[in-house]
């Protein structure tokens, strides 16, 4: 027999069902509890116990009606201090008496006082009868009781059907939701007040020395120079270890001590991004007093003690003392990485659980994937029917019976490069390794653009082959290539000249080069080159024994000859073009580099050609070389000469696409060739650079797009494809999410993130603008939002192709 609340009964004038009664009690009880008129005990007596009985008497379809109210009431009574802050003192309702807002009906004769008392004791103590607990467990678990035995499939069939229909959709939605949740969790972990950067007793973010008014910014530390040398004025010079062959820069002047025991003190801020070189010179004698190298920590406080040592009057010693320990500025990045790793593990576990629930999930995923891929245009905008691009007859060799599905590893790689590009363009938390290298060398920001160019080359070959197989004429395809290149260049010019931020645009200062401009030119040259020498993909390569091991190379010898000619032009112009006022073949940054001998020679021939053909006012005015090398001339990293090597990079991507298509049925052959290209290009890079940052024949340089930069990044790209292809396309262990979604809508995500960069919710006012933590939170959230937008567009089958 079920035990019902003592107020549930039938009246002569109206009939109240248990579910309606409980809803009525909860509505009024919650209001009284919020206003503070009833204590926790009174609230329980007034209706929470009736809410707890829902498991005993509700119909299965009615429980949801008051579940939210029950949760809210339980939360209210579990926080008594919230009610104690407002209103009069709570009144204690005597046990056993009904509240004034409860129905004033006598209890039914079949509800005994003993049953009510037992129930009250259960509610107050939290104890429940064992039999009731077992019964609820059986009902929630879906079996074990008589009702479950009588109708074993009644409760389970709708759930199974829903799981089968929405398995694939739920996995993708969970991936995007978890990615956004990771950003929120990162923001919570790194939020002000619980900052892992400075600890519980941290000082303000900008360490201010009140006597000397030194306000620290990001990547800076406070250095106090104590000069105990009597009558000896000092000049402190500074340089960064990353600045190759640079002139020392004056940091601060320190006057001599007036009397023994009272040193003269000067305060200055020093950079903490890289190791620092400090040199102290005697102002009068113009000789070096001491020199030291040290890596300062962010927001640290240091003292440099300059004094005579005991073993001689003329010997001077410099001792560095840490007054206040620096903060670990990299801790937010570590926490964000760990949160992302946890999300990946959670998603993998979720996918594993989904795969065990119902095999229809996998079938549904496969069907949705094929339908989506069929509707998605390729990089060239492949149509759904052959006659949409042209009705010209094609040779029979181009006709194929089946069209190969889109390679997910290509889209995943493109999305990975694009998401990294969005993150670093938004600031990357203002960390130096998420910014472009000042000149030679590599950072994370230097990886993304060449990878995007590489994948564009792979897509050119795969999409062009598909379009030609569909029956499109080469002439019609040439027009589409030219139009797409023109649109890329036009959009690029608009994006890099944001007159909505800088006021009315002047044609005298329009920047001409840019990222999309270089992509447009590179795309046009490589696509036209492949179109001119396009050949049907031989079916004989489906069998490794009947296919030459170098078929993918020998079939493209005219294209390779053209690419080698282009590279010869780059080498000749770079190393033999005379540049006024600069040494021939100069590859340095100018400015204070090379001991300041060539201050206006930034980029050598590359910079000279851009300034000669485009003019200084139409180039990028704030190159990365200004940070360390203090250059003053304009230099554009997307200039004319570097576009030649961009074409080479894209053609190496074409080569990767040919490997994927020529040996599509030979997984081992694909992996062997990816490995061979990775090692071959890596050896070329080692020979060019001598495995050093600055001492090689041709250093790795993103500003110049040097040939060593191309071979190094291409080697990395082949290695990434070596990992992605078997995991994503062969074994299917990973769908490529979440990188797959922006990778399939790359133009929209790139243009969108550039246009809306300064708008909420991608950017907001920070409480502390000199905090890596807050910048990192903002940039992660903005990047995750673009991933979420790409996922929504993917589900809606919205893809922007030009």
N, C-alpha and C positions, 0 to 999 in steps of 0.2 A: 504493500500500500504506500502510495506517495504521500509525503508530509508537505502540506501546503501552508502558506502564511496564515496566521490567525485572522487577518482582516479580509481574506478572500471568501466571499459568500454571494449568495443571490438575494437581491432585494425585491420587494414587491413591486417597485416602480421601474427598476432598471436592472440590467444584468451586466456585470463587469467581469471580463475574462482575466485570468491571472496576468497575462502579458500587458494588458492595458493598465491594470492596477499598478504594476511595478513601474511602468513608465510614468504614471501620474505621481507616484511616491518619489521617484528619483528626481523628477522635474522640480518639485517643491522642496525636497530635501536638499538638493544641491544649492538652490537659492538661499535657503536658511543657513546652510553651512558656510557659504561664501560671505554672507553678511555678518557672521560671527554670533548668531543667535543660538546656535546649538553646538554643543561640544562634540568631540570625537565619539564619546560614548552615546550621546544622543543621536548622532547621525547614524550610527550603526543600528540602534534600536528603531530608528525612524524609517528604515527602508533598505539599508545595505544588506541586511540579512535576507530580505525578500529577494534582492538582486542575486544573492549567492545561490538562492534556490532555483534559479533559472535552469540550471542543469537538470533539475529533478522533474520539472513539470512543463517545460516549454516544448512547443512543436519545433521541429528542426528548421523550418523556414522562418521562425519568429525570433530566434535568438539575436540575430544581427540588429533588430530594431532598437534594442536598449543596450547593446554591448558597449557603444561609445559612452553612454551615460554612466554605465557601471564603472568603466575605466576612469572617467573623470571624477566620480564620487570617491572611488578608492584613492585616487591621487590627492584629493582634497583632504581626506581624513588622515592621510599619511604624512601631511605636513602641517602639524598643529601650529607651528610658529607663524605660518602665513595668516591664519585666522586671528591669532592673538594680537597682530599689529593694528587691527582696525576694529572699530565698533565697540559696543559695551562688552562687559565680561560675559562669557558664554554661560548659558543656563544648562544645568545638568538635568537631563530628563530621567525621572525615576525609572528604574528597571521594571519592565513589564507593562508600563503605561504607554499608551499610543500618543503620538504627537498630535497637536491641534489640527494639523492639515491632513491627517490620515482619515480615511473613511470611518465614520462613526457607526459601524454596524457590529452587532455582536458576532463573535466567532461561531462558525457552524458547529453543530453538535458532534460532528465526526472528527473535529480537530481537538485533541486532548491537550490539557495544559502541560502534561509531561512531555509531549512531543515538542511543544513550543520551547519549553525550558531546555530540552536537550539540544534543540537547534540553536538557541541563544548561546549555549555553552560552546557549541561548535564554532560559531561565528567569532566569539570573543577569544577563544583559545587557538583557533586555527586548526583544530583537530576535526577529522572527518571519519565516519565509520569506514571500516575496511571494505565492506561490501559495496558501499556507494562509490568508493574510490576505484575499486576494480571495475564497477559498471561503467564509470566515466572513461576509464582507460580503454575499455573494450569499444565504447562508442566512438572515441576519437581515433582509435587504431583501426576501426573498420571491421572488427570480427570478434568472435569469442562468445557473444551472447545469443540468446534465442532469436532476437530480432535479426541479427546478422546472419544466423543460420537459415532463417526463413526466407530472406531475400538477399542473397550474397552479392548480387550484382547491381542492386538498385542504387546504392550510394556511389559505387566506384565507376560506373560506366561514364557518367558526365565528366568526371575528372580526367579519365583516360582520354576521352575524346578531345577535351580542351588541351591536354598536354600534347597530343599528336598534332593538333592543328597549329599550335603556337610555339612549338619547340625551337624551331630555327629563329623565329622572330624574337622569342624571349632571350635566346642566347646573345643575339646582337644587341638587343636593348639592355641586357644586363651588362654587357661589355662597356657600352657607352656610359651607362649609369654609374658603374663602378669606377670608371675613369674619372668622371666628374666628382664622385665621392672621394676619390683619392686626392683630388685637388683640394676639396673642402677639408679633408682630414689633415692634409699638409698645412693648410691655413690655420686650422685649429691648433696643431702642434706648435706652429711657429708664431702664433698670435701674440700681440703685445701683452705684457703682463706675465706671460709664461715663456718668455723668450729663452731658447736654449743658447742664444749667442752670448748673453752676458750674465746669466744666473740670477738668483733671487736678490742679491744685494748689489746689483749692477748700478753703475753710475749712468747719467744721461748719455744718449747716443753720441753726442758731440762733446768730447772731453774739452772743457774750457779751462785754461789756465788764467785765473782772474788777473794776476799781476801782469801778464804779458799778452793777454787777449789773443791766444792761439785757439781757434776753433777748428776742430778736426772734422774731416769729411771721411767718406768711405775710402778704404785702402790707405789710410794714413795713420801715423803714430806720432806722438809728441817726443821730441828730443831736446833735452836741456844740456847745453854745453857749459861746463864749469871750467873757466880758465883761471888757474892759480899762478900762472907765470907773471911775475912782476914786470909791468911796463911793456909787455909783449902782446901786440895786437895780432889776432889770428883771422884768417879767412878760411871758411869751411867750404870745400868743394864737394859736389855730389854727382854720382852717375849711377845708372842702372846696369846691372850685369847683363841685361838683355840688349843693351845698346852697344852694337858692335863697332869698335874703333871710334868711339865718340869722344868729343871734347868734354872735359869736366865743366860742370855748371856751378856758378857761385850759389851757395845755399844760404849762408848767413855770415856776417862779420861779428867778431867777438873782441871787445876791448880787453886790454890787459888788466890784471889785478892791481888795485891801488895800494894795498897793504897786505902783508902776509896773513893768512888765515881767513881772508875775505875775498873769495873768488868772484870774478865777474861772470855773470850768467846771461846767456842768450838762449831763447827758445825758438824752435822752428818745427815745422811739420815735415815728415819724411814719408816717402812712398813705401807701401808694404806689399805691392803686387809681386815684385821680384827682389832678389838680393840687391843690396845697396853697397856702393863703394864710396867711402868717405876719406877725404884727404885734407889735412890741416896744414896750412902754410903760414909761415911767419911773414907778416905784411912788410916789415922793414927789410929783412934780409932776403925775402923772396925765395925761401927755401922750404922744403917739406919738413914739417915737424913730426907728423905721424900719419899712418895710413892703415885703414882697416876695412874689412868686408863683413857685412852682417845682414841677416834677414830679419827685418823688424816685423812685429805682429800688429794686426789692426787694432787701433784704439789703445795700444800699449803706451806706457810712459817710461822713458829711458833717460839716463844721465850719462854724459860723456865727460869723464874727469881728466883734465889735462894738467899735469903737474910734473915737477922734477922728481925723479926717482932718487932713492937714497944712495945709490952707488956712485953718483957723480952729479956735480952741479950742472953740467951742460947736457946731461941726458934727460930727455923728456919722455914720459910715459902717458899713454892714453888707455884708460880703463872704462869699459862700458858696464853700467849698472842698471838693472831692471827695477824701476820704482813701482810699477804696477803691471801685473801680468796682462798680456793682450787677450782678446777674445778669440774664440775659434770661429772665424767667419765662414768656414766651410761646413760647419755643422748643419745649417739649414739644407744644404745640398745633399748631405748624407741622409738626413731624415726624409727628404723628398724621394730619394732613391729607394730607401727601404720601404716607404709607403707604396711606391710604384711596384716594387718587387712583390710586396704582399698582395697587391691587386692582381698581378699576373698569376700568382699561386691560387688566389681565390677563384679567378675566372677559369683556370684549368680544372680546379676541383669541381666547379659548377658544371662545366661542360662534361666532365666525367659522370656526374650524377644524372645529367640530362640524357646521356647516352645509355644509361642503364634503365631509365624509366620506360622508354618505348622506342622500338626500332624505327617507327614512323618518323621520329624526329630527323633521322639522317636522310630518309627519303624526301621529307619536306624541304630540308636544306638544299638537297641536290636539285629539286624541281625549281625552287625559288631562285637558286643561283643561276641555273640555265636560262630561266625566263628573263632575269635581270641582265645577264651578260648578252643575251640576244638583242635587248633593247638599247644597250649602251653603244654609242658610236666609238670607233677607235680613235687614235690620236689624229687621224686625218678626217674623221667624221664618216666612217663607213656606213652606208645606207642599209636598210633592211631588204631592199630589192636591187637587183643589178641594174635595171634600166633607169634608176633615179639619177644616176650620175652620167649616163650616156648610153646610147643604144648601139655604139659601134661594135661590130663583131670583133671578138678576140680570137687569137689562135687557140686551137683545141688543147694545146699543152697547158694553157692557163686554167682550163675547166677542171674542177674537182668535184667529187660526189658529195663530200662532207666538209664543212667548215670547222676548223679546230676551235675549241673554246678558248676564251681569253686566259692568258697565263696570269695567275694570281701573284706569283712571286714578283713579276714586273710592277704590278700596281702596288704591292706591299712595299717594295723598295722605293718607289716614287713617293709613296705616302710617308715613309720614314724620313726621307730627305726633306720633304715639304714641311713636316711637323717640326723637325729640327730648325729649319729655316724660319718658320714663324716664331719659334721660341727665341732664337738669337736675335731676330729683327725686333722683337718686343723688348729686348734688353738682356735676357738671360740672367736676371738677378743682379746685373751690373758686375758680374765676375769677369775677370780678365780673360779666363780661358773660354768664355762664351762670347768673346769679342774677336774680331779679326786680328791676326798677328800684325805688329807694327810694320814689319818688313819681311825678313826671312823667317821660315819656320811654319808650323801648323798649330792651329787651335781647333776647337770643335766647330766654330763658325766658319772655318775655311774648308770644311768637308762638304757642306750641303749643296752648294751651287754646282760644283763639278759632278756630283752624283746625279743631280737632277738632269744635267746635260747628257750624262752617260745613258740614263734611262730613256731620255727623249730619243736618243739614237736607236736604242733597241726597239722602241715603239714605232719609229719610222719604218723600219724594215718589216716588222710583223704586220702593221696595219696596211702598208702598201701592198704587200703580198696578198693579203686578204681582199683588198679592193680590186686588184687586178684579176684575182680568181673569180670575183663576182661579175666581171665583164665590163669594167669601166675602161674607157680609152685612156691612153697615156696623155693625150692632148688635154682632155677634160680634167684629168688629175693634176696636170701641170698648172692649170688655172686655179684649181682649188689650193694648191701649195702656195702659189704666189699671193692669193687673197689672204690666206691664213697668216703668212709671214707679214704682210702689210698690217693686218689687224694687231698682231703682237707688238710691232714697232710703235704703232699709234697709241695703243693702250699704255705701253711702257713710257712714252714721252709724257703722257698725261699724269701718270702716277708719280714720276720722279720730279714733277714740277707742281707741287700742291699750292696753287695760288689761293685756295680757300684758307690756308693757314698763314701765308706770307703776304697777303694783300694782292692787288692786281698784278698780273704776270707781265713782265717786260720781255719782249722778244730778244732784247740784247743780252739777257742772262739765262735763257732757256738752256737747261742741261740736255744735251743730245744723247750721250751714251747712257746705258742702264741695263738692268737685268733682263727685262723682257725684250729690249732692243737687241741684245746679244743673242737671246734665244731665237728671235725672229730671223736674224741673219744666219745663224748657225743652222736652224731648221731648213731654211730655203736652200742653202748650199748642199747640205747632206741629202735632203730629199730629192733635189733635182739630180744630183750625182747618181743616186740609186735608181731613179726613174729612167735615166738615160741608158744605163747598163743593166736594167732589170732583166732577170732570166727566171723561167719557171723553176720552182724548187724540184729537184730530181727525186723521183720516188725510190730510186735505187739506194738512197742513203738510209732507207728504212732498215736495211740489212748492213751490218758493219762489215761483213766480208766482201760485199759488192761495192762498197763506197770507199773512196780514197780517204786516208786519214787527214789530208789537208784540203778536202773538197771545199770547205767553207772559206778557205783562203784563196785557193787557185781559181775558184770561180769568180773572184772579185779582183783579179789582178789589175784591170784598168782603174778601178777606184783606188786601189792601194798606190798605184803609180801617181795618181793625182794628189793623194794625201801626202806622199813623200815629197812631191814638188812644192806643195804648200809649206811643209815644214822646212824645206831648204830655204824658201823665201824668208821665213821667220828667223832662221839662224843667220842668214846673210844680212838682213836689216839690223838685227840685234847686235851683231858683233863687228860689222864692217861699215855701217852707215856713219858718216862723220856728223857729230853733234857739236855745234858751236859752244866753246867754253867748257867742254867735257871730254874726258878721254874716250877714245873709240872702244866700244864694247863694254861700256860702264853699266853695271847692273845694280848699283847701290841706291840708297834712299836720298842722298844729298843731305842738306841741312847740316847738323853737327856730326853726321857720320863721316867716316874716313878722315877723322881729325879736322873736319870743317873745310877741306880743300875744295869741294865741289858743292856749294850750298844750293845752287839752282839747277842741279842735274838730276833731279828726282826721276827715277825710271829710265834714265838713259835715252835710247832711241825710241822706246815706246812713248815716253812722255813728250819727247820732241815732236814726233809725228802727230800726236793728238793736238798739241798746241799750235802746230803749223797749219793743220787742215781744219780744225774746229775752232780754235781760239781759246784763250784762257777762260773767258767768261762763260763758255758753254761746257765746261768740264766740272767735275766734282771738286768742290772747294775745301772739303775737310777730309782728306785721305787719312788712313790710319797711321801713316808715317809721321804725322804731326805730333803724336802723343809722346814718343821717345826721341825722335830725331829733330823735332822742331822745324820741320820743313815749312817753307813759305810760298812755294809755287803750287799752282793747281795741278792735280793729277787724278785721272779717272781710272779705277781698277777695271772698268768694263770698256776700255779703249779699243782702238782699231787694231793695233798689232796683236793684242791678246786674243782677239776673235779668231785668229788663225789657229791657235792652239785649242780654242773652244771647239772648232770644227773637227780637229783631230780627236778630241775627247768624245765627241758625239759619234764619230766613225768607229771608235773602239766599242762604243755601245752597240752600233750596228753589227759589229762582229759577234758580240754576245747574242744578239737576236738571231743571227744566222746559225749559230751553234744550237740554240734552242729549237729552231725550226728544221734544220737539216738532219739533226739526230734526235728527232722527237720521240722515237721509239727505242732509243739507246740511252738509258739513264746513265749507265757507266761511262759511255762515250762523252756525254755532256759534262759530267763531273771531272773526267780526266782533262778535257780541254779547258775548262774553267781553271783547274789547278795549274795547268801548263802556262796559261796566259798570266795568271797571278804571279807565278814565280818568275816568268820571263820579264814582265814589266817591273817587278821588284828589283831584279838584278840590274836593269837599265838605270833605275833610280839610284841604286847604290853606287854605280859607276859615275853618274853625273854629280852626285853630292858628296862622294867619299864618306858616306854615312856620317855626315856632320851637318850642322845647321848653317854655317857661314863659310866653311873652308873649301867647299866643293867647286867644281868647274861651273856648274849651273845650279845654284841653290834652289830649294823648294820655296817658291814665292807666289802667293796668291795675287798680289798686286800686279805682277808681271804676267801671270799665267804661264810661267816658265815650263819648258818641256819636262823637266824633272817633276814639277808639280802635277802635270798631266799623267805621267807614268805612275807616280806614286798613288794618286787618287784612283786611277784606273785599276791598279793592282788591288787596292782595297775594295773596289766595286766588284771585281770578279770574285773576290773572296766572299763578299756578302751574298752574291748570287749562288755561290757554291754551297752556302749554308741554307739559303731560303728555298731553293728549287726542290731539293728532296723533302724538306720539312713541310712546305706548303702545297706543292703541286704533285709530288710523287706519293708520299705517305699520307698526306692530309692530316698531319698531326696538329697543324695550326692553320686557321682560315686566313690569317693575315690581319685580323682585327686587332686594334682599331685603326692601324695605319692604312688598311685597304680602303676605307671610306674616303679620306682626303685624297688618296692616290688616284681614285676614280673621278675626282672632281677638282683636279689640281689647279686649273686656271681660276675657277671661282674662289677657291680658298686663298690662293695667293693674292689675287686682286682685292678680295674682300678684306683680308687682314691688313693690307697696305692702306686701303681707303678708310677703314674704321678703326685704325690704330689708336687714335686719340679720343675715341668716344666710349662712353659707358655702355656695357659692363667690361669692356676690354681694358679700360684704364680708369682710375679714380684717384682722388687726392689721398696721399699717404700721410699718416700721422708723423712719420719720421722719414724724410726723403733721403737721409744718409744711412739707411739700414738695408743691407743686403737681404735680410729676411723678408722685409715688406715688399721689396721689388721682386723677389723670387716668388712670393705668394701671388702677386698680381700677374706676373708673366705665366706662371703655371695655370692659373685659372683662365686667363685669356686664351692660351693655347688649347686647353681642354674644351673650351666653348666652341672653338672652330672644329675640333674633332666631333663634338656633339652635333654641330650644324651639318657637317658632312655626313654623319650617320643618318640624320633625319632626311636629308635630301636623297641619300641612297635608298632609304625605305620608300620614299615617295617617287623614286625613279626619276629624279630631276638631275640632269647632268648637263653642264654648260660646256659645249664644245664649239670652238671657233675654227 
